[in-house]
Amino acid sequence: MTRTDDVTGGRARLAVVFGGASVACWFCCPFWMMVWAFALPMGLTGVVRGFIEWRAASREGVGRAEPLIGLALATVGTAAAVAYMIFVFTHPDLPIQG
């Protein structure tokens, strides 16, 4: 049985997966009004998981590059979702809200 703080586990780091998915949503789907609702939770999950993996990697003495990459990707995806959400909610004259 693996420990709960074992982040390697022979599989892809979850921070990279969630961070990459949150960024990929913005590039792959042209319907941004629907994308931000998926990208925001994925990005926030990637940020939290990236921080957890980074701390675990520093405790175990293994490479911290992958958790930092996942953390950066998740931060970009989350920031894009929040920026788009703020833009849409501050512009009530957009046709999509009417």
C-alpha positions in Angstrom: 0.0 0.0 0.0 1.3 3.4 -0.8 1.5 6.3 1.6 -0.9 9.1 1.3 1.9 11.7 0.7 3.7 9.5 -1.9 3.4 11.7 -5.0 5.4 9.6 -7.4 3.6 6.3 -7.5 4.8 5.6 -11.1 2.1 7.7 -12.7 1.7 11.2 -14.0 1.5 13.9 -11.4 -2.0 15.1 -10.8 -1.0 18.7 -10.7 0.3 18.5 -14.3 -2.8 16.7 -15.4 -5.3 19.1 -13.9 -3.2 22.2 -14.8 -2.8 21.0 -18.4 -6.5 20.3 -18.7 -7.4 23.7 -17.4 -5.1 25.4 -19.9 -6.1 23.1 -22.8 -9.8 24.0 -22.3 -9.0 27.6 -23.3 -7.2 26.5 -26.5 -9.4 23.7 -27.6 -13.0 24.9 -27.1 -14.2 28.1 -28.7 -17.2 28.4 -26.4 -15.5 30.3 -23.5 -18.8 30.9 -21.7 -19.0 27.2 -21.0 -15.3 26.6 -20.6 -14.7 28.8 -17.6 -17.1 26.7 -15.6 -14.9 23.6 -16.2 -11.5 25.3 -16.2 -12.0 27.0 -12.8 -12.5 23.9 -10.7 -9.8 22.0 -12.6 -7.4 24.8 -12.2 -8.1 25.2 -8.5 -7.7 21.5 -8.0 -4.4 21.7 -9.9 -3.2 24.6 -7.7 -4.0 22.7 -4.5 -2.6 19.4 -5.8 0.6 21.2 -7.1 1.2 22.8 -3.7 0.7 19.4 -2.0 3.0 17.6 -4.4 5.7 20.3 -4.2 5.8 20.1 -0.4 5.9 16.3 -0.5 8.7 16.4 -3.1 10.7 18.8 -1.0 10.3 16.6 2.1 11.3 13.4 0.2 14.2 15.0 -1.6 13.0 14.2 -5.1 12.8 16.6 -8.1 10.4 19.5 -7.7 10.2 20.4 -11.4 7.0 18.5 -12.2 5.0 19.9 -9.3 6.1 23.4 -10.2 5.1 23.0 -13.8 1.7 21.7 -12.8 1.3 24.5 -10.3 2.2 27.1 -13.0 -0.2 25.5 -15.6 -3.0 25.4 -13.0 -2.3 29.0 -12.0 -2.5 30.1 -15.6 -5.7 28.2 -16.2 -7.3 29.5 -13.0 -6.3 33.1 -13.7 -7.7 32.9 -17.2 -11.0 31.5 -15.9 -11.3 34.2 -13.2 -10.3 37.0 -15.7 -13.0 35.8 -18.2 -15.6 35.5 -15.4 -14.9 39.0 -14.2 -15.0 40.3 -17.8 -18.4 38.7 -18.5 -20.0 39.8 -15.2 -18.8 43.4 -15.5 -20.1 43.8 -19.0 -23.9 43.2 -18.8 -24.4 44.5 -22.3 -22.9 41.4 -23.9 -25.4 39.5 -26.1 -24.7 36.2 -24.3 -26.2 37.5 -21.1 -29.3 39.0 -22.6 
